[in-house]
Amino acid sequence: EYTCRRCGGELVSSNHLVSMSSDSPFFVNPHGNAFELVTSYNVKNAVSRGDPTEKDSWFPGYAWSFLQCYICDSFLGWKFTAVRDITPRVFYGFQRRALGVFRKAESTEETDS
């Protein structure tokens, strides 16, 4: 499970991750800031902010809006929404540095020897 690095709120299961780029998970915005993205079809405990825009989108055919943690308001990345008939209709791009990892404890049984 991936969590918000700041508050620990659950965000996405590793089962829902998907690669949206065949080249690299690294993207640079017009200001020269580089981001490593982790992309997913599903998210929980996150909310998009602002009006979606196609300007400078890293994914042709998608508009983006900011994605924040619903619990602590930390900036997580972006929500991408299709503006034409393409799939997926929506996906989420998380900054890798905004994510923490929660590993479920594996059950262990003790046996008497």
DSSP file (Angstrom, degrees, kcal/mol; ACC not computed):
  #  RESIDUE AA STRUCTURE BP1 BP2  ACC     N-H-->O    O-->H-N    N-H-->O    O-->H-N    TCO  KAPPA ALPHA  PHI   PSI    X-CA   Y-CA   Z-CA
    1    1 A E              0   0    0      0, 0.0   101,-3.1     0, 0.0     2,-0.4   0.000 360.0 360.0 360.0 138.3    0.0    0.0    0.0
    2    2 A Y  E     -AB  12 101A   0     10,-3.4     9,-2.6    99,-0.2    10,-1.6  -0.849 360.0-175.2-100.3 140.6    1.1    3.5   -0.8
    3    3 A T  E     -AB  10 100A   0     97,-2.6    97,-3.1    -2,-0.4     2,-0.4  -0.764  37.7 -83.1-126.0 168.8    0.4    6.2    1.7
    4    4 A C  E  >  - B   0  99A   0      5,-2.4     4,-2.3    -2,-0.3    95,-0.2  -0.652  36.5-143.1 -70.6 126.5    0.7   10.0    2.1
    5    5 A R  T  4 S+     0   0    0     93,-2.7    -1,-0.2    -2,-0.4    94,-0.1   0.840  95.7  49.4 -62.6 -32.1    4.3   10.5    3.2
    6    6 A R  T  4 S+     0   0    0     92,-0.4    -1,-0.2     1,-0.1    93,-0.1   0.941 130.5   9.7 -75.6 -49.1    3.2   13.4    5.5
    7    7 A C  T  4 S-     0   0    0      2,-0.1    -2,-0.2    67,-0.0    -1,-0.1   0.592  91.6-120.9-112.3 -12.5    0.2   12.0    7.4
    8    8 A G     <  +     0   0    0     -4,-2.3    -3,-0.1     1,-0.3     2,-0.1   0.514  53.6 157.7  85.3   4.1    0.2    8.2    6.5
    9    9 A G        -     0   0    0     -6,-0.1    -5,-2.4     1,-0.1    -1,-0.3  -0.385  49.6-105.1 -64.0 138.7   -3.3    8.2    5.0
   10   10 A E  E     +A    3   0A   0     -7,-0.2    -7,-0.2     1,-0.2    -1,-0.1  -0.417  47.5 163.5 -65.8 136.7   -3.9    5.3    2.6
   11   11 A L  E     -     0   0A   0     -9,-2.6    33,-2.1     1,-0.3     2,-0.3   0.721  53.9  -6.3-119.1 -52.7   -3.8    6.4   -1.0
   12   12 A V  E     -A    2   0A   0    -10,-1.6   -10,-3.4    31,-0.2    -1,-0.3  -0.999  55.1-123.7-155.0 144.8   -3.4    3.5   -3.4
   13   13 A S    >   -     0   0    0     -2,-0.3     3,-2.0   -12,-0.2     4,-0.2  -0.653  27.7-124.7 -85.2 145.7   -2.8   -0.2   -3.5
   14   14 A S  G >  S+     0   0    0     -2,-0.3     3,-1.1     1,-0.3    -1,-0.1   0.729 109.7  70.1 -62.1 -20.2    0.2   -1.5   -5.6
   15   15 A N  G 3  S+     0   0    0      1,-0.2    -1,-0.3    25,-0.0    25,-0.0   0.693  96.5  52.3 -67.9 -18.5   -2.4   -3.7   -7.4
   16   16 A H  G <  S+     0   0    0     -3,-2.0    25,-1.7    26,-0.1    26,-0.4   0.330  81.7 117.0-101.4   6.0   -3.8   -0.5   -9.0
   17   17 A L  B <   +C   40   0B   0     -3,-1.1     2,-0.3    23,-0.2    23,-0.3  -0.472  39.0 178.3 -75.5 147.5   -0.6    0.9  -10.4
   18   18 A V        -     0   0    0     21,-2.6     2,-0.6    -2,-0.1    21,-0.4  -0.993  30.7-119.9-147.5 146.3   -0.3    1.2  -14.1
   19   19 A S        +     0   0    0     -2,-0.3     3,-0.1     1,-0.1    19,-0.0  -0.807  26.2 176.7 -90.2 121.7    2.4    2.5  -16.5
   20   20 A M        +     0   0    0     -2,-0.6     2,-0.4     1,-0.1    -1,-0.1   0.383  66.3  58.4-102.6   1.2    1.1    5.4  -18.5
   21   21 A S        -     0   0    0      1,-0.1    -1,-0.1     2,-0.1    38,-0.0  -0.996  57.1-163.6-134.3 131.5    4.4    6.1  -20.3
   22   22 A S  S    S+     0   0    0     -2,-0.4    -1,-0.1     1,-0.1    -3,-0.0   0.628  89.6  49.1 -84.3 -13.1    6.5    3.8  -22.3
   23   23 A D  S    S-     0   0    0      1,-0.3    -1,-0.1     3,-0.0    -2,-0.1   0.952 117.9 -33.5 -89.1 -69.7    9.6    6.0  -22.0
   24   24 A S        -     0   0    0      2,-0.1    -1,-0.3     1,-0.0    -2,-0.0  -0.987  37.7-125.5-155.7 152.7   10.3    7.0  -18.5
   25   25 A P  S    S+     0   0    0      0, 0.0    12,-3.3     0, 0.0     2,-0.4   0.404  84.3  99.3 -83.0   5.0    8.5    7.8  -15.2
   26   26 A F  E     +H   36   0C   0     10,-0.2     2,-0.3     8,-0.0    10,-0.2  -0.789  48.9 175.8 -99.0 133.1   10.4   11.2  -15.1
   27   27 A F  E     -H   35   0C   0      8,-2.9     8,-3.2    -2,-0.4     2,-0.4  -0.963  17.2-150.2-134.8 149.5    8.7   14.4  -16.3
   28   28 A V  E     -H   34   0C   0     -2,-0.3     6,-0.2     6,-0.2    -2,-0.0  -0.979  12.6-143.9-123.3 131.2    9.8   18.0  -16.3
   29   29 A N    >   -     0   0    0      4,-2.4     3,-2.3    -2,-0.4    27,-0.0  -0.358  38.0 -93.5 -85.5 172.7    7.4   21.0  -16.1
   30   30 A P  T 3  S+     0   0    0      0, 0.0    -1,-0.1     0, 0.0    26,-0.0   0.687 124.8  59.9 -61.4 -17.3    7.9   24.3  -17.9
   31   31 A H  T 3  S-     0   0    0      2,-0.1     3,-0.1     0, 0.0    -3,-0.0   0.427 120.4-106.6 -89.2   0.4    9.7   25.7  -14.9
   32   32 A G  S <  S+     0   0    0     -3,-2.3     2,-0.4     1,-0.3     0, 0.0   0.531  71.5 143.5  88.4   6.7   12.4   23.0  -15.0
   33   33 A N        -     0   0    0     -4,-0.0    -4,-2.4     1,-0.0     2,-0.3  -0.684  40.1-144.6 -83.1 130.1   11.2   21.0  -12.0
   34   34 A A  E     -H   28   0C   0     -2,-0.4     2,-0.4    -6,-0.2    -6,-0.2  -0.746  16.4-172.3 -98.0 141.8   11.6   17.3  -12.5
   35   35 A F  E     -H   27   0C   0     -8,-3.2    -8,-2.9    -2,-0.3     2,-0.6  -0.995  19.7-146.5-133.8 137.0    9.1   14.7  -11.1
   36   36 A E  E     -H   26   0C   0     -2,-0.4    60,-2.9   -10,-0.2     2,-0.3  -0.924  30.3-151.2 -98.4 122.1    9.1   11.0  -10.9
   37   37 A L  E     - D   0  95B   0    -12,-3.3     2,-0.5    -2,-0.6    58,-0.2  -0.735  20.2-165.1-102.1 143.4    5.6    9.8  -11.3
   38   38 A V  E     - D   0  94B   0     56,-2.2    56,-3.1    -2,-0.3     2,-0.3  -0.998  24.9-154.7-115.4 121.4    3.8    6.7  -10.0
   39   39 A T  E     + D   0  93B   0     -2,-0.5   -21,-2.6   -21,-0.4     2,-0.3  -0.786  17.4 171.3-110.3 146.4    0.5    6.3  -11.9
   40   40 A S  E     -CD  17  92B   0     52,-2.1    52,-2.9    -2,-0.3   -23,-0.2  -0.978  36.5-140.5-147.0 153.3   -2.7    4.6  -10.9
   41   41 A Y  S    S+     0   0    0    -25,-1.7     2,-0.3    -2,-0.3   -24,-0.1   0.710  90.7  42.8 -83.6 -23.6   -6.3    4.1  -12.0
   42   42 A N        +     0   0    0    -26,-0.4     2,-0.3   -29,-0.1    50,-0.1  -0.864  59.7 174.0-126.7 156.2   -7.7    4.4   -8.5
   43   43 A V        -     0   0    0     -2,-0.3     2,-0.3   -31,-0.1   -31,-0.2  -0.984   9.4-164.1-154.2 150.8   -7.1    6.6   -5.4
   44   44 A K  S    S+     0   0    0    -33,-2.1     3,-0.1    -2,-0.3    26,-0.1  -0.966  73.1  24.2-133.7 156.7   -8.6    7.0   -2.0
   45   45 A N  S    S+     0   0    0     -2,-0.3    25,-2.5     1,-0.2    26,-0.6   0.816  98.3 107.2  60.7  33.9   -8.2    9.9    0.5
   46   46 A A  E     -E   69   0B   0     23,-0.3     2,-0.3    24,-0.2    23,-0.2  -0.978  47.7-165.3-138.5 153.2   -7.3   12.4   -2.2
   47   47 A V  E     -E   68   0B   0     21,-2.6    21,-2.9    -2,-0.3     2,-0.3  -0.994  19.6-125.5-138.4 141.9   -9.1   15.3   -3.8
   48   48 A S  E     -E   67   0B   0     -2,-0.3     2,-0.4    19,-0.2    19,-0.2  -0.645  24.5-159.5 -87.8 148.4   -8.4   17.2   -7.0
   49   49 A R  E     +E   66   0B   0     17,-2.6    17,-1.5    -2,-0.3    30,-0.1  -0.971  46.9  16.0-128.6 140.8   -8.1   21.0   -6.8
   50   50 A G  E    S-     0   0B   0     -2,-0.4     3,-0.0    15,-0.2    -2,-0.0   0.017  94.0 -56.2  87.9 164.9   -8.5   23.6   -9.5
   51   51 A D  E     -     0   0B   0      1,-0.1    13,-0.1    14,-0.1    15,-0.1  -0.627  61.7-106.9 -79.2 134.7  -10.0   23.5  -13.0
   52   52 A P  E     -     0   0B   0      0, 0.0     2,-0.3     0, 0.0    13,-0.2  -0.328  41.5-171.6 -60.5 142.4   -8.5   20.9  -15.3
   53   53 A T  E     -E   64   0B   0     11,-2.2    11,-3.0     2,-0.1     9,-0.0  -0.989  30.4-153.2-137.1 146.1   -6.3   22.3  -18.0
   54   54 A E    >   +     0   0    0     -2,-0.3     3,-2.0     9,-0.3     8,-0.1   0.567  59.7 122.7 -88.6 -10.8   -4.6   20.8  -21.1
   55   55 A K  T 3  S-     0   0    0      1,-0.3     9,-0.1     9,-0.1    -2,-0.1  -0.311  90.1 -10.2 -59.5 125.2   -1.8   23.4  -21.0
   56   56 A D  T 3  S+     0   0    0      1,-0.2    -1,-0.3    -2,-0.1     2,-0.1   0.722  89.3 171.7  60.2  24.8    1.6   21.7  -20.7
   57   57 A S    <   -     0   0    0     -3,-2.0    -1,-0.2     1,-0.2    -3,-0.1  -0.423  33.1-146.9 -66.1 138.1    0.0   18.3  -20.1
   58   58 A W  S    S+     0   0    0      1,-0.2    -1,-0.2    -2,-0.1    -2,-0.1   0.635  89.0  59.0 -76.7 -14.6    2.6   15.5  -20.1
   59   59 A F  S >  S-     0   0    0      3,-0.2     3,-1.8    -5,-0.1    -1,-0.2  -0.919  88.5-131.6-122.2 104.9   -0.1   13.2  -21.5
   60   60 A P  T 3  S+     0   0    0      0, 0.0     3,-0.1     0, 0.0    -2,-0.1  -0.255  93.9  26.9 -55.5 135.9   -1.7   14.2  -24.9
   61   61 A G  T 3  S+     0   0    0      1,-0.2    22,-2.9    -7,-0.1    23,-0.7   0.439 105.2  98.9  90.6   0.5   -5.4   14.1  -24.7
   62   62 A Y  E <   - F   0  82B   0     -3,-1.8     2,-0.3    20,-0.2    -1,-0.2  -0.959  57.8-151.2-124.8 139.8   -5.6   14.6  -21.0
   63   63 A A  E     - F   0  81B   0     18,-2.9    18,-2.9    -2,-0.4     2,-0.3  -0.797  21.8-145.9 -98.7 149.6   -6.2   17.7  -18.9
   64   64 A W  E     +EF  53  80B   0    -11,-3.0   -11,-2.2    -2,-0.3     2,-0.3  -0.848  18.3 179.7-118.6 153.8   -4.6   17.9  -15.4
   65   65 A S  E     - F   0  79B   0     14,-1.7    14,-2.7    -2,-0.3   -15,-0.2  -0.949  41.6 -87.3-140.1 161.0   -5.6   19.3  -12.1
   66   66 A F  E     -EF  49  78B   0    -17,-1.5   -17,-2.6    -2,-0.3     2,-0.5  -0.372  35.5-147.4 -70.5 148.1   -3.7   19.3   -8.8
   67   67 A L  E     +EF  48  77B   0     10,-2.5     9,-3.1   -19,-0.2    10,-1.6  -0.976  19.5 179.4-120.2 125.1   -4.1   16.3   -6.4
   68   68 A Q  E     -EF  47  75B   0    -21,-2.9   -21,-2.6    -2,-0.5     2,-0.3  -0.889  36.6 -96.8-125.0 154.8   -4.0   16.8   -2.7
   69   69 A C  E  >  -E   46   0B   0      5,-2.6     4,-1.8    -2,-0.3   -23,-0.3  -0.525  26.1-146.2 -66.8 130.1   -4.3   14.5    0.3
   70   70 A Y  T  4 S+     0   0    0    -25,-2.5   -24,-0.2    -2,-0.3    -1,-0.2   0.772  95.9  47.1 -67.9 -26.8   -7.8   14.7    1.7
   71   71 A I  T  4 S+     0   0    0    -26,-0.6    -1,-0.2     1,-0.1   -25,-0.1   0.927 132.4   8.6 -83.8 -48.4   -6.6   14.3    5.2
   72   72 A C  T  4 S-     0   0    0      2,-0.1    -2,-0.2   -63,-0.0    -1,-0.1   0.430  90.9-121.5-118.8  -0.3   -3.6   16.7    5.5
   73   73 A D     <  +     0   0    0     -4,-1.8    -3,-0.1     1,-0.2     2,-0.1   0.601  53.7 158.8  69.1  13.8   -3.9   18.8    2.2
   74   74 A S        -     0   0    0      1,-0.1    -5,-2.6    -6,-0.1     2,-0.5  -0.397  50.7-107.1 -64.5 144.4   -0.3   17.8    1.1
   75   75 A F  E     +F   68   0B   0     -7,-0.2    -7,-0.2     1,-0.2    -1,-0.1  -0.642  44.2 170.5 -72.8 122.4    0.3   18.1   -2.6
   76   76 A L  E     -     0   0B   0     -9,-3.1    19,-3.3    -2,-0.5     2,-0.3   0.747  48.2 -89.7-104.4 -32.8    0.5   14.6   -4.0
   77   77 A G  E     -FG  67  94B   0    -10,-1.6   -10,-2.5    17,-0.3     2,-0.3  -0.897  59.2 -39.9 158.1-129.6    0.6   15.1   -7.8
   78   78 A W  E     -FG  66  93B   0     15,-2.6    15,-3.1    -2,-0.3     2,-0.5  -0.975  27.5-137.7-142.9 148.4   -2.1   15.4  -10.5
   79   79 A K  E     -FG  65  92B   0    -14,-2.7   -14,-1.7    -2,-0.3     2,-0.5  -0.929  24.8-154.8-100.7 130.6   -5.4   14.0  -11.6
   80   80 A F  E     -FG  64  91B   0     11,-3.3    11,-2.2    -2,-0.5     2,-0.4  -0.938  10.0-171.3-111.9 125.7   -5.5   13.4  -15.4
   81   81 A T  E     -FG  63  90B   0    -18,-2.9   -18,-2.9    -2,-0.5     9,-0.2  -0.962  26.7-115.6-120.5 129.1   -8.9   13.5  -17.1
   82   82 A A  E     -F   62   0B   0      7,-3.3   -20,-0.2    -2,-0.4   -21,-0.1  -0.364  20.9-169.6 -63.5 137.1   -9.4   12.5  -20.8
   83   83 A V  S    S+     0   0    0    -22,-2.9     2,-0.3    -2,-0.1   -21,-0.1   0.390  74.1  31.3-107.6  -1.4  -10.6   15.4  -23.0
   84   84 A R  S    S-     0   0    0    -23,-0.7     2,-2.2     2,-0.1    -2,-0.0  -0.820 111.8 -65.2-140.3-176.5  -11.4   13.1  -25.9
   85   85 A D  S    S+     0   0    0     -2,-0.3     2,-0.3    -3,-0.0     4,-0.1  -0.468  86.0 119.8 -79.9  77.8  -12.5    9.5  -26.4
   86   86 A I        -     0   0    0     -2,-2.2    -4,-0.1   -25,-0.1    -2,-0.1  -0.918  56.5 -85.1-133.7 160.9   -9.5    7.7  -25.0
   87   87 A T  S    S+     0   0    0     -2,-0.3     2,-0.2     2,-0.1    -2,-0.0  -0.927  99.0  40.5-121.2 148.9   -9.0    5.3  -22.1
   88   88 A P        -     0   0    0      0, 0.0     3,-0.1     0, 0.0    -2,-0.1   0.584  69.4-157.4 -71.6 158.1   -8.5    5.4  -19.3
   89   89 A R  S    S+     0   0    0      1,-0.2    -7,-3.3    -2,-0.2     2,-0.3   0.854  79.3  13.3 -69.3 -34.8  -10.9    8.2  -18.8
   90   90 A V  E     + G   0  81B   0     -9,-0.2     2,-0.3   -49,-0.1    -1,-0.2  -0.999  67.1 163.3-142.4 140.2   -9.2    9.2  -15.5
   91   91 A F  E     - G   0  80B   0    -11,-2.2   -11,-3.3    -2,-0.3     2,-0.4  -0.960  26.6-127.5-148.6 169.7   -5.9    8.3  -13.9
   92   92 A Y  E     -DG  40  79B   0    -52,-2.9   -52,-2.1    -2,-0.3     2,-0.6  -0.943   7.6-157.2-124.1 137.6   -3.7    9.8  -11.2
   93   93 A G  E     -DG  39  78B   0    -15,-3.1   -15,-2.6    -2,-0.4     2,-0.4  -0.945  14.8-165.5-116.1 111.0    0.0   10.7  -11.2
   94   94 A F  E     -DG  38  77B   0    -56,-3.1   -56,-2.2    -2,-0.6     2,-0.4  -0.758  25.2-119.6 -95.3 138.0    1.7   10.8   -7.8
   95   95 A Q  E >   -D   37   0B   0    -19,-3.3     3,-1.7    -2,-0.4     4,-0.5  -0.633  23.3-137.4 -66.7 128.1    5.0   12.4   -7.1
   96   96 A R  G >  S+     0   0    0    -60,-2.9     3,-1.6    -2,-0.4    -1,-0.2   0.888 103.1  58.4 -57.6 -37.5    7.1    9.5   -5.9
   97   97 A R  G 3  S+     0   0    0    -61,-0.3    -1,-0.3     1,-0.3   -60,-0.1   0.651  99.8  58.5 -69.1 -13.0    8.6   11.7   -3.1
   98   98 A A  G <  S+     0   0    0     -3,-1.7   -93,-2.7   -22,-0.2   -92,-0.4   0.536  94.0  87.4 -88.7  -7.6    5.0   12.4   -1.8
   99   99 A L  E <   -B    4   0A   0     -3,-1.6     2,-0.3    -4,-0.5   -95,-0.2  -0.737  53.7-169.4-101.0 139.9    4.4    8.7   -1.2
  100  100 A G  E     -B    3   0A   0    -97,-3.1   -97,-2.6    -2,-0.4     2,-0.5  -0.697  23.1-124.6-107.7 170.7    5.2    6.6    1.8
  101  101 A V  E     -B    2   0A   0     -2,-0.3     2,-0.5   -99,-0.2   -99,-0.2  -0.976  17.1-167.4-123.8 130.4    4.9    2.8    1.8
  102  102 A F        -     0   0    0   -101,-3.1     2,-0.6    -2,-0.5    -2,-0.0  -0.972   8.2-162.4-114.3 121.1    2.8    0.8    4.2
  103  103 A R        -     0   0    0     -2,-0.5     2,-0.2     3,-0.0     3,-0.0  -0.905  19.3-127.5-105.5 125.4    3.5   -2.9    4.2
  104  104 A K        -     0   0    0     -2,-0.6     2,-0.2     1,-0.1    -2,-0.0  -0.484  32.3-109.4 -68.4 136.6    0.9   -5.2    5.8
  105  105 A A        -     0   0    0     -2,-0.2     2,-0.3     1,-0.1    -1,-0.1  -0.461  29.6-127.0 -68.0 133.8    2.5   -7.5    8.4
  106  106 A E        -     0   0    0     -2,-0.2     2,-0.2     1,-0.1    -1,-0.1  -0.617  27.1-111.7 -80.7 141.2    2.6  -11.0    7.3
  107  107 A S        -     0   0    0     -2,-0.3     2,-0.4     2,-0.0    -1,-0.1  -0.518  34.4-168.0 -75.2 138.4    1.0  -13.5    9.7
  108  108 A T        -     0   0    0     -2,-0.2     2,-0.5    -3,-0.0    -3,-0.0  -0.980   7.9-150.5-126.1 139.3    3.4  -15.8   11.3
  109  109 A E        -     0   0    0     -2,-0.4     2,-0.4     2,-0.0    -2,-0.0  -0.902   9.7-141.2-110.4 137.1    2.6  -18.8   13.3
  110  110 A E        -     0   0    0     -2,-0.5     2,-0.4     2,-0.0    -2,-0.0  -0.761  17.0-161.7 -93.6 142.6    4.7  -20.1   16.1
  111  111 A T        -     0   0    0     -2,-0.4     2,-0.4     2,-0.0    -2,-0.0  -0.944  20.5-117.6-122.3 146.3    5.1  -23.8   16.5
  112  112 A D              0   0    0     -2,-0.4    -2,-0.0     1,-0.1     0, 0.0  -0.646 360.0 360.0 -79.8 135.0    6.2  -25.7   19.5
  113  113 A S              0   0    0     -2,-0.4    -1,-0.1     0, 0.0    -2,-0.0   0.431 360.0 360.0-103.2 360.0    9.4  -27.6   18.9
